[in-house]
Amino acid sequence: MITNVAGNQIIKYDSVPSPDIKTQITADMIASVTPALPSVFKGREELVKQGVNILCEQALRFLAILGAGGMGKTSLAFHIMNSVPVQTKFAGRCYFVPCELFEDAESLVSGLIYVMELTMQENQSKHKVLFDHLQAAYGELLIVFDNFETPWNHADSRIGVKNLLEKIAKCGKVSLIVTMRGINGPGDIPWEKLGDEFGIPTLSPVPAKEAFKAFAGSKLQSSDNSESQMDSFLHQLEYVPLAIRLSAQHLKRIPLKALIKMWEKYKTSILTEGTVPGRLTSVSFSIDLSIQIFKIEGRTLNLLSIISFLPDGIPFWVESLSQMFPGEEFSFNVSTLLDSSLIYNQDEGLKMLAPVREHVHSKYPIGQTDTDHLDTFYSGFLENLPENVMQAQPILQYHINNIEKVFKAQISSGHSKTSCISVIKTLNRCVQFVSVSVGLITHLLQNDQNIGKKDEIDLKLMRAGQLRWMGRFQDAKIQVMSIKQSLNEEGNTSQSEANILGKCFDILQDIYYAQAQYGKAIKMNLQAQKYFKQSEDQWAQASSVSWLGEIYYVQARYKEASRIFSEAQQLFQKIENDMGVAECLQRLGDIYGMQNRNEEAIDIISDAQKKFQTFGNQLRAAECLLSLGELYRMQEKYDEASEMTLKAQKQFKKIGYKQGLADCLWTLGRVYRNQAQYDKAIDMFSNAHRQYQSIGRIVNVAQCLA
């Protein structure tokens, strides 16, 4: 009976007898807790093969199956033990010992005597009987110690259990399998471990889905929609075997849609079966059992709750932890948690599987003091990001979900230690994370009642621009119109109001431009220019002039476009804006290409691409690569054309720009068509068609069908 776990509720340790009845264990008790060979067993064939090879073909005789609770260690041991080669080698002399019944060396010896059905004489030493049998065995035998973490971690039994296990290992004809929570096999025994350094892995997506369907049975209705829902649901479970089995049981009574809603609301509390929870019938029980067995309490439990709070875990933990919590030394706590397999190390970061994360976060919520430390850490982290966006984004990628979680929590609680507006502006530089910026802006506007009018308008304009970038044109337009309606467009307009109106018309122009409504886009552009001129915002005015050239360019009005880009270039030079100058040069290069001045175009665009790369402007750099791909296509240099276009496609994908991806597919289609590779061309045009359709580019959709 576990009476307390880290100061929380009483939990029944259902399968372990209390010390006063340990001598009453019987063969029937052992049989009752020994599971049958699992009938649903997917995705572990290679691990079974490795385990069989270790026991039957290698000199090593000691196999350790390690990992977190719920990973299917027992099932794997059973399948290895019952394989034909193992049964043949050991001639049926395979003994399974459910160690959750035994808490020390003495009780383990009793268990082995029961399992091996050895005869005891009155006043005879159990230890002597066992070892006389092992040493006198006429053939090889295999002992499976399942759930060995129970006696290994019980009170002061470690030394006795270690001595017993090592003595058994020295019996020449004995091979051992041990399954236990943790990352290291017990004792000074040369264990061969299955899986990786942290134990056996979760299932792969395909066998996980096969197992889920097998557990669910015939009542699971399959359709294209349900298949994608299943994929998403299993991904959220991170393919943990026990979570898959327990969640699938519900499908015998309720539909998949209802199960997904249950998971979204109740998380790991639905991953249970029966009325009395146990290690094989409840994910939550299994996690709490690990917390109890490995004596996770105090600051170690706090660290566990911190990791459960952070979706990305703690990237590069050796450096990050000391910066998150200055003055604290967490190495010993990390070691304890890794040993319990409640967390694991991946790419130098501390991570936690989804079922563990959801349960720990629910039961042991992070304290405000720790959240404040994370707030301070991530505020400094964002301030110190490189100015170059292309350098900043890969660094930010490791932490982006943590940043969203921390600042949303701080906004909700009103405990923010830093300016969330500053955080949002930093994120807004990185187009790859616009969805996070939109979420934070929305959350801040809904929860911060003290936000100033100027900040409110700036945030709404920022959100409108991001929504337009994401292809949510109607949402972006609604946001802009709500801002415009709060301002006076007639009569005397202040410089600040004129600047806001200019930004509104600028975003409206972008919205119409993206939908190929060029007449409306030009009208909005001229309005934006008027207000930017009135506000004396020279950069915005130059940028707006440049955008007018962009609209003329896509309409093939090259003479007008060239004149406008030259005008914009002069405006940018006047204010010493090198980025703006490079953008104008990029488009002038594109115009040269359209005028068949290809070599001049390639030189100018290559130069612009290098500048954008230096500035960290991934979008413009990718656009240059795509333009180079098109230029090489027109020169019939198809290898170069494919190379440039594929580089552009990779970059567009990285920043999440759907139109750029579609344009790359369109260009690749034409490259393949020009080479008479019609099957590949059709694939590219079909994919481009779908992409253009998803973002509302009607003209491009028609081009793909032509």
Beta strands, then each sheet from edge to edge (+ up, - down):
strand 1: 62-67
strand 2: 94-98
strand 3: 141-146
strand 4: 174-181
strand 5: 192-193
strand 6: 344-346
strand 7: 349-351
sheet 1: 2+ 3+ 4+ 1+ 5+
sheet 2: 6+ 7-
end
